[in-house]
Amino acid sequence: MSELRWTLLILGVAFVAGLGWWERRRPRQAGGTGGTSRIAPREPPAEAPPPPRREPTLTLPTMRARDPPVSDALPVLGAAGATAALHAAAAQDEREPPVPGDGGAVGGVPPESLPRLPPAPVPRVEWPPDERRRVVALRLVATQPERFAGRSLRQALAAEGFVLGRFAIFHKPDEEQRAVLSAASLSAPGTFDEDTMDSQHYGGLSLFAVLPGPKPPPETFEELILTARSLNDRLQGELQDEQGSPLTPARIALLRARLGAGAGA
């Protein structure tokens, strides 16, 4: 029994010594292990996307329909309008041809900004007396509700060789400055004012030739037809005869035949 006690005592002492040695060794291992460990770096937080950029809004102006053209208060010349205008002109005293304006403003535009061309020679108007006079007339009418702008009308007439002259209407001269064709406003009294024409609007033109004239009647008639068609190409209106009917090829042939037969058109 005494040997067993000594054996147990020796084992207990050895166990306590081993336990103490183990306890002293454990903090060193923990400290060595902690010294070599590294903490993983924290990733920076992802940046938030910038807010969407707002583009400035564009406000369009309100579009309005074009104001309707002002109606023409002047009466339109009838079927015998060109003949009546000639009689009225013949009853007047002879006047000097219109003198170019002194530079008044046209349509609000200063006169110095408008080009001035050299004045063209004024055609000589040598119409025969009433008892020998025959008139061949056509119409160039603006399409409704549009009307010819005065500036466009003046430029188209000038491009065809017309010059504003006697009786305040346009005349197309020949090589000797004799009036072959004439153009009056389709609205009474049929005249044009050079100083205000560019700012006006016109319903149409009365194109006519007074026979006998500087050229033979057939040649004058053909020139009247060609000039009327050329003006219509420039102004985009509607060609009519003196009664207001469309100027068809059949109507032109009838007028040509009547002229050749010596009858009034």
C-alpha positions in Angstrom: 0.0 0.0 0.0 2.8 2.4 0.8 4.3 1.8 -2.7 1.0 2.6 -4.4 0.7 5.9 -2.5 4.2 6.9 -3.5 3.4 6.1 -7.1 0.2 8.1 -7.1 2.0 11.0 -5.4 4.8 11.0 -7.9 2.2 10.9 -10.8 0.3 13.8 -9.3 3.4 16.0 -8.9 4.4 15.2 -12.4 0.9 16.1 -13.7 0.9 19.4 -11.8 4.4 20.3 -13.1 3.4 19.4 -16.7 0.3 21.5 -16.4 2.3 24.5 -15.1 4.8 24.2 -17.9 2.0 24.1 -20.4 0.3 27.2 -19.0 3.6 29.1 -19.3 4.2 28.1 -22.9 0.6 28.9 -24.2 0.8 32.8 -24.1 4.1 32.8 -26.1 2.5 30.7 -28.9 -0.5 33.0 -28.9 1.7 36.1 -29.0 4.0 34.6 -31.8 1.0 33.6 -33.9 -0.7 37.0 -33.4 2.5 38.9 -34.4 2.8 37.1 -37.8 -0.9 37.4 -38.7 -1.9 40.3 -40.9 -5.3 41.9 -41.1 -6.6 42.1 -44.7 -7.0 45.7 -45.8 -10.5 46.9 -46.2 -11.6 47.8 -49.7 -12.7 51.3 -50.1 -16.4 51.7 -50.6 -17.5 51.9 -54.3 -18.2 55.5 -55.4 -21.9 56.2 -56.0 -22.6 57.1 -59.7 -23.1 60.8 -60.3 -26.8 61.9 -60.7 -27.9 62.2 -64.3 -27.4 65.6 -65.8 -30.6 67.4 -66.7 -30.5 69.1 -70.1 -32.2 72.5 -70.3 -35.6 72.4 -71.9 -36.3 74.3 -75.2 -39.5 76.2 -75.4 -40.7 76.7 -79.0 -42.7 79.8 -79.8 -46.3 79.4 -80.6 -46.9 79.2 -84.4 -49.9 81.1 -85.7 -51.5 81.0 -89.1 -50.7 83.9 -91.5 -53.1 86.8 -91.3 -55.5 86.8 -94.2 -54.7 89.3 -96.9 -56.5 92.6 -96.8 -59.3 92.6 -99.4 -59.1 95.0 -102.2 -61.7 97.7 -101.9 -61.2 98.9 -105.5 -63.6 97.5 -108.1 -62.1 95.2 -110.7 -62.1 96.4 -114.3 -64.7 94.6 -116.4 -64.6 93.1 -119.9 -64.0 96.4 -121.5 -61.7 97.6 -118.8 -58.7 98.2 -121.0 -60.7 100.2 -123.5 -62.4 102.2 -120.8 -59.0 103.0 -119.3 -57.8 104.2 -122.7 -60.8 106.5 -123.1 -60.3 107.9 -119.6 -56.6 108.5 -120.4 -57.3 110.2 -123.7 -59.8 112.6 -122.0 -57.1 113.8 -119.6 -54.6 116.5 -120.4 -51.2 115.2 -121.4 -49.0 114.9 -118.4 -45.2 114.7 -118.0 -44.0 111.1 -117.5 -43.5 110.2 -113.8 -40.2 111.3 -112.3 -38.4 108.8 -110.2 -39.1 109.3 -106.5 -36.8 111.4 -104.4 -35.8 108.5 -102.2 -38.7 108.1 -99.8 -38.7 105.0 -97.7 -40.4 102.0 -99.2 -41.9 99.5 -96.8 -40.0 100.9 -93.9 -36.6 100.4 -95.6 -34.3 103.4 -95.7 -33.9 104.8 -99.2 -30.1 104.5 -99.2 -30.3 100.7 -98.8 -32.4 100.3 -102.0 -30.3 100.1 -105.3 -31.2 102.8 -107.8 -30.8 101.9 -111.5 -30.3 104.5 -114.2 -33.7 105.7 -115.4 -34.8 104.0 -118.6 -36.0 106.1 -121.6 -39.7 106.7 -121.4 -41.6 105.0 -124.3 -43.5 107.2 -126.7 -47.2 106.5 -126.7 -48.7 107.1 -130.1 -52.1 105.6 -130.0 -54.4 106.2 -133.0 -57.7 108.1 -132.7 -60.7 106.4 -131.2 -62.4 105.8 -134.6 -59.4 103.9 -135.9 -58.4 102.2 -132.6 -58.6 98.5 -131.8 -57.6 97.0 -128.5 -56.5 93.4 -127.9 -56.4 92.7 -124.1 -55.6 89.8 -121.8 -55.6 89.4 -118.1 -53.0 88.0 -115.7 -54.9 87.4 -112.4 -53.4 86.5 -109.0 -54.7 83.2 -107.6 -57.1 83.7 -104.7 -56.7 84.5 -101.9 -53.1 85.4 -102.8 -52.2 88.7 -104.5 -49.2 89.9 -106.4 -46.7 91.8 -104.2 -45.9 95.2 -105.7 -42.2 94.7 -105.6 -42.4 91.3 -107.4 -44.8 92.8 -110.0 -42.5 95.7 -110.7 -39.5 93.4 -111.1 -41.3 91.0 -113.4 -42.5 93.9 -115.6 -39.0 95.4 -115.7 -37.5 92.0 -116.6 -39.9 91.9 -119.6 -38.8 95.3 -120.8 -41.8 97.4 -119.4 -41.2 100.9 -118.3 -43.5 103.1 -116.2 -44.5 106.0 -118.4 -47.5 108.0 -119.7 -50.8 107.7 -118.0 -49.0 106.1 -115.0 -49.0 102.7 -116.5 -46.3 100.4 -117.9 -45.3 100.3 -121.6 -43.1 97.9 -123.5 -41.2 99.7 -126.2 -39.6 98.6 -129.5 -36.1 99.5 -130.7 -37.3 103.1 -131.4 -38.9 103.5 -128.0 -42.4 103.3 -129.3 -45.0 101.6 -127.0 -46.0 98.2 -128.4 -47.7 96.7 -125.3 -49.1 98.3 -122.2 -49.9 97.0 -118.7 -52.4 98.5 -116.3 -53.6 97.4 -112.9 -56.6 95.2 -113.0 -58.2 97.4 -110.3 -59.6 100.8 -111.1 -58.3 103.3 -111.9 -55.6 101.0 -113.3 -52.6 103.3 -112.5 -49.4 102.7 -110.6 -47.6 105.0 -108.1 -43.8 104.4 -108.4 -43.2 105.7 -104.8 -45.6 103.3 -103.2 -45.9 100.4 -105.6 -43.4 98.2 -103.7 -45.5 98.2 -100.6 -48.8 97.5 -102.3 -50.5 94.3 -103.4 -52.4 93.9 -106.7 -55.1 91.5 -107.9 -53.8 91.3 -111.4 -52.7 93.0 -114.6 -54.5 94.0 -117.8 -52.1 93.5 -120.7 -53.2 95.1 -123.9 -52.0 96.3 -127.3 -53.5 99.2 -129.2 -53.8 98.6 -132.9 -52.6 99.8 -135.4 -49.3 100.2 -133.7 -45.6 100.3 -134.4 -45.6 96.6 -135.5 -48.0 94.7 -137.8 -51.1 93.3 -135.9 -50.2 89.6 -136.2 -46.7 90.3 -134.9 -48.0 92.4 -132.0 -50.5 89.7 -131.1 -47.8 87.1 -130.9 -45.7 89.3 -128.8 -48.6 89.9 -126.5 -49.1 86.2 -126.0 -45.4 85.5 -125.4 -45.1 88.4 -122.9 -48.2 87.3 -121.0 -46.9 83.7 -120.7 -43.5 84.9 -119.6 -45.0 87.2 -117.0 -47.2 84.3 -115.7 -44.1 82.1 -115.4 -42.5 84.7 -113.2 -45.6 85.6 -111.1 -47.4 82.2 -111.1 -50.9 83.6 -111.7 -53.7 82.7 -114.1 -54.0 83.9 -117.7 -57.5 84.9 -118.9 -59.0 86.6 -121.9 -60.7 89.9 -121.6 -63.9 88.3 -120.5 -62.2 86.4 -117.7 -62.3 83.0 -119.4 -59.1 80.8 -119.2 -56.7 81.5 -122.0 -56.6 78.1 -123.5 -54.9 77.3 -126.9 -58.3 77.1 -128.5 -59.2 80.6 -127.2 -55.8 81.9 -128.5 -56.5 80.4 -131.9 -59.9 82.1 -132.0 -58.5 85.5 -131.1 -55.8 85.1 -133.7 -58.4 84.3 -136.4 -60.6 87.2 -135.4 -57.6 89.5 -135.5 -56.6 88.2 -139.0 -60.2 88.7 -140.2 -60.2 92.3 -139.0 -62.8 91.8 -136.3 -62.3 93.0 -132.7 -61.1 90.4 -130.3 
